[in-house]
Amino acid sequence: MTTTTRYILKKLSPCPDCDGIGVLAHPKWRRYHDWHDAYRESHHNCSPSDDATNTWWSENGYYLNSRPDLPPQEIACYTCSGTGKLEQDIDLRSALTALGINITYSNLQP
């Protein structure tokens, strides 16, 4: 039985979900900014009052008068666990092909 050696490389690429940054906006903050933008658009570019903002947060589970701890604005990316990179094992032939290098057995002959 003949055994063949396989060469495996690690391919690191930027995470497509966080663009390689490693963090995402917290979902509540994304919704808040969507609400804020819609409010400004419908109110002649005026920002919402503190009361309107407090009402939005309280309707979303954060009572600013009794519990001022809002969620963090950023959270670790779910896809890359905050590293900003995706790691993938690929074989040498696939890596060379991806780089535009085509190796055939005839290329290896002296």
C-alpha positions as CSV (number, residue, x, y, z in Angstrom):
1,M,0.0,0.0,0.0
2,T,1.4,3.4,-1.0
3,T,0.8,6.4,1.2
4,T,0.8,9.9,-0.2
5,T,1.8,12.9,1.7
6,R,-0.9,15.7,1.7
7,Y,0.0,19.3,2.4
8,I,-2.6,21.3,4.1
9,L,-2.5,25.1,4.3
10,K,-4.5,27.5,6.5
11,K,-6.4,30.0,4.4
12,L,-7.2,33.2,6.4
13,S,-9.7,35.5,4.9
14,P,-11.6,38.6,6.3
15,C,-14.9,37.7,7.8
16,P,-17.7,38.8,5.3
17,D,-20.2,39.6,8.1
18,C,-18.0,42.1,10.0
19,D,-15.7,43.1,7.1
20,G,-12.7,41.8,9.1
21,I,-13.3,44.2,12.1
22,G,-14.4,41.5,14.5
23,V,-17.4,43.3,15.9
24,L,-21.0,44.0,14.9
25,A,-23.5,46.6,16.0
26,H,-25.7,45.3,18.8
27,P,-29.1,44.4,17.3
28,K,-30.9,46.8,19.7
29,W,-28.6,49.6,18.7
30,R,-29.2,48.9,14.9
31,R,-33.0,49.0,15.6
32,Y,-32.5,52.2,17.6
33,H,-30.6,53.9,14.8
34,D,-33.2,52.8,12.2
35,W,-35.9,54.3,14.4
36,H,-33.8,57.5,14.9
37,D,-33.2,57.9,11.2
38,A,-36.9,57.3,10.4
39,Y,-37.8,59.9,13.1
40,R,-35.5,62.5,11.6
41,E,-36.8,61.8,8.1
42,S,-40.4,62.3,9.2
43,H,-39.7,65.3,11.5
44,H,-37.9,67.6,9.1
45,N,-34.4,66.4,10.1
46,C,-35.0,67.2,13.8
47,S,-33.6,64.7,16.3
48,P,-36.0,63.0,18.7
49,S,-36.4,64.6,22.2
50,D,-35.0,62.9,25.2
51,D,-38.5,61.8,26.2
52,A,-39.1,60.2,22.8
53,T,-35.7,58.4,23.0
54,N,-36.5,57.3,26.6
55,T,-39.8,56.0,25.4
56,W,-38.2,54.0,22.6
57,W,-35.7,52.4,24.9
58,S,-38.4,51.6,27.5
59,E,-40.5,50.0,24.9
60,N,-37.5,47.8,24.0
61,G,-36.9,46.7,27.6
62,Y,-34.5,49.4,28.9
63,Y,-36.0,51.7,31.5
64,L,-33.5,54.6,31.6
65,N,-34.8,56.1,34.8
66,S,-34.4,53.0,36.9
67,R,-31.9,51.0,34.8
68,P,-29.5,53.2,32.8
69,D,-27.4,50.3,31.6
70,L,-28.0,50.2,27.9
71,P,-26.7,47.3,25.8
72,P,-23.1,47.7,24.5
73,Q,-23.1,49.3,21.1
74,E,-20.9,46.6,19.6
75,I,-20.7,42.9,20.2
76,A,-18.3,40.2,19.0
77,C,-19.1,38.9,15.5
78,Y,-21.0,35.7,15.6
79,T,-19.4,34.3,12.5
80,C,-15.7,34.8,13.4
81,S,-16.1,34.9,17.2
82,G,-14.5,38.4,17.2
83,T,-11.3,37.6,15.4
84,G,-12.3,39.3,12.1
85,K,-10.9,36.3,10.2
86,L,-12.2,33.0,8.9
87,E,-9.8,30.1,8.9
88,Q,-10.1,27.3,6.4
89,D,-7.9,24.2,5.8
90,I,-7.2,23.8,2.1
91,D,-4.9,21.4,0.2
92,L,-1.8,22.7,-1.5
93,R,-3.1,22.1,-5.0
94,S,-6.2,24.1,-4.3
95,A,-4.2,26.9,-2.9
96,L,-1.9,27.0,-5.9
97,T,-4.9,26.9,-8.3
98,A,-6.5,29.8,-6.4
99,L,-3.2,31.7,-6.9
100,G,-3.3,31.0,-10.6
101,I,-0.5,28.5,-10.5
102,N,-1.4,25.3,-12.4
103,I,0.8,22.4,-11.5
104,T,0.6,19.2,-13.5
105,Y,2.7,16.1,-13.3
106,S,4.3,17.0,-16.6
107,N,5.5,20.3,-15.0
108,L,7.3,18.3,-12.4
109,Q,9.4,16.2,-14.8
110,P,13.1,17.2,-15.1
